[in-house]
């Protein structure tokens, strides 16, 4: 969500062994750039679409570079739409209500970047990655 120029989408398919990946981006120039970079690649898709309008009902993995102001609403959207056992990776910002929400579980905090074959990106280790797994609703 917020796929920018498409580097993570391309890495997911080319280096991460995913059959397909879809990026959602609001900036038409970035969508065009991403599509040009992936013109001959199978499984790399880019949609000019708000993250709020993206259908995530069949997503296995969601990567989001969000900002604090959207995290509460984004957590609610993901809780409603994602299938059970889907994984969410959030760069830098945590879902604030995760402790109270029994359908979202914080799996891991990673203080170092993981090598995903993205050598052309300018990344440092100053941020955090938060990994969540969507769980079935508790019957309690």
MOQUISUL-V9146 format. One record per residue. N is the residue number from 1. RES is the residue in three letters. SS is DSSP state (a for helix, b for strand, c for the rest). OMEGA is omega in whole degrees, -180 to 180 (* if undefined). Layout:
N/RES/SS/OMEGA + N/RES/SS/OMEGA
This chain:
1/UNK/c/-171 + 2/UNK/c/-170 + 3/UNK/c/178 + 4/UNK/c/-179 + 5/UNK/c/172 + 6/UNK/c/-175 + 7/UNK/a/-179 + 8/UNK/a/177 + 9/UNK/a/179 + 10/UNK/a/-180 + 11/UNK/a/180 + 12/UNK/a/-179 + 13/UNK/a/-173 + 14/UNK/a/-176 + 15/UNK/c/-175 + 16/UNK/c/176 + 17/UNK/c/172 + 18/UNK/c/180 + 19/UNK/c/179 + 20/UNK/c/176 + 21/UNK/b/-179 + 22/UNK/b/176 + 23/UNK/b/177 + 24/UNK/b/-175 + 25/UNK/b/179 + 26/UNK/c/-175 + 27/UNK/c/-177 + 28/UNK/a/180 + 29/UNK/a/179 + 30/UNK/a/177 + 31/UNK/a/178 + 32/UNK/a/178 + 33/UNK/a/-179 + 34/UNK/a/179 + 35/UNK/a/178 + 36/UNK/a/179 + 37/UNK/a/-175 + 38/UNK/c/-172 + 39/UNK/c/-179 + 40/UNK/c/-176 + 41/UNK/c/174 + 42/UNK/c/174 + 43/UNK/c/180 + 44/UNK/b/-175 + 45/UNK/b/-180 + 46/UNK/b/-179 + 47/UNK/b/172 + 48/UNK/b/-169 + 49/UNK/c/173 + 50/UNK/c/176 + 51/UNK/c/-180 + 52/UNK/c/180 + 53/UNK/c/-178 + 54/UNK/c/176 + 55/UNK/c/-176 + 56/UNK/c/-173 + 57/UNK/c/178 + 58/UNK/c/-179 + 59/UNK/c/174 + 60/UNK/c/-176 + 61/UNK/b/177 + 62/UNK/b/174 + 63/UNK/b/-178 + 64/UNK/b/170 + 65/UNK/c/-176 + 66/UNK/c/175 + 67/UNK/c/-175 + 68/UNK/a/-175 + 69/UNK/a/-179 + 70/UNK/a/-168 + 71/UNK/a/178 + 72/UNK/a/-180 + 73/UNK/a/179 + 74/UNK/a/177 + 75/UNK/a/179 + 76/UNK/a/179 + 77/UNK/a/-178 + 78/UNK/a/179 + 79/UNK/a/179 + 80/UNK/a/-166 + 81/UNK/a/-173 + 82/UNK/c/174 + 83/UNK/c/177 + 84/UNK/c/180 + 85/UNK/c/173 + 86/UNK/c/-178 + 87/UNK/b/177 + 88/UNK/b/174 + 89/UNK/b/180 + 90/UNK/b/-180 + 91/UNK/b/170 + 92/UNK/c/-174 + 93/UNK/c/-178 + 94/UNK/c/170 + 95/UNK/c/-173 + 96/UNK/c/-175 + 97/UNK/c/-172 + 98/UNK/c/-180 + 99/UNK/c/-178 + 100/UNK/c/-175 + 101/UNK/c/-176 + 102/UNK/c/180 + 103/UNK/c/178 + 104/UNK/b/-179 + 105/UNK/b/174 + 106/UNK/b/-178 + 107/UNK/b/-172 + 108/UNK/b/167 + 109/UNK/b/-180 + 110/UNK/b/-178 + 111/UNK/c/179 + 112/UNK/c/176 + 113/UNK/c/177 + 114/UNK/c/179 + 115/UNK/c/179 + 116/UNK/c/-180 + 117/UNK/c/-177 + 118/UNK/c/-174 + 119/UNK/c/-177 + 120/UNK/c/177 + 121/UNK/c/177 + 122/UNK/c/180 + 123/UNK/c/174 + 124/UNK/c/-177 + 125/UNK/c/-178 + 126/UNK/c/-178 + 127/UNK/c/179 + 128/UNK/c/170 + 129/UNK/b/177 + 130/UNK/b/-177 + 131/UNK/b/-177 + 132/UNK/b/172 + 133/UNK/b/179 + 134/UNK/b/-178 + 135/UNK/c/175 + 136/UNK/c/178 + 137/UNK/c/178 + 138/UNK/c/179 + 139/UNK/c/-179 + 140/UNK/c/*
